[in-house]
Amino acid sequence: MTTKRKPIRTVLLALLGVAVPILGVGLFAGSGLPNPLTTLDGSGILSTYSTSGPIDVTNPFFQNLGTNGRTCNSCHVSSEAWTVSPHGIRERFDATRGTDPIFRPV
């Protein structure tokens, strides 16, 4: 049996894919998300551009939906083109050991 090592680029992209949804909003909370917002994933570069300036992280999309810390952004993350993917959810589960708000009960 042979073991393949993942190239460092793959590992870094995976870490970025986890870090951006978990940390991204907190890092830019004072000024909004950069415009354009550019992230990397396995398919290449994703970019979001807003014609009205930086992405406002104080709008309802980023606000708590209840008491469990979940927001729309908990599932629909920028690093996954504002959508949800099983791969992304698995990475978040592994990185947070299941403590990310997406896994919290209602």
Secondary structure, 3 states (H helix, E strand, C coil): CCCCCCCHHHHHHHHHHHHHHHHHHHHCCCCCECCCEEEEECCEEEEECCCCCCECCCCHHHCCCCCCCCCHHHHCEHHHCCECCHHHHHHHHHHHCCCCHHHCCC
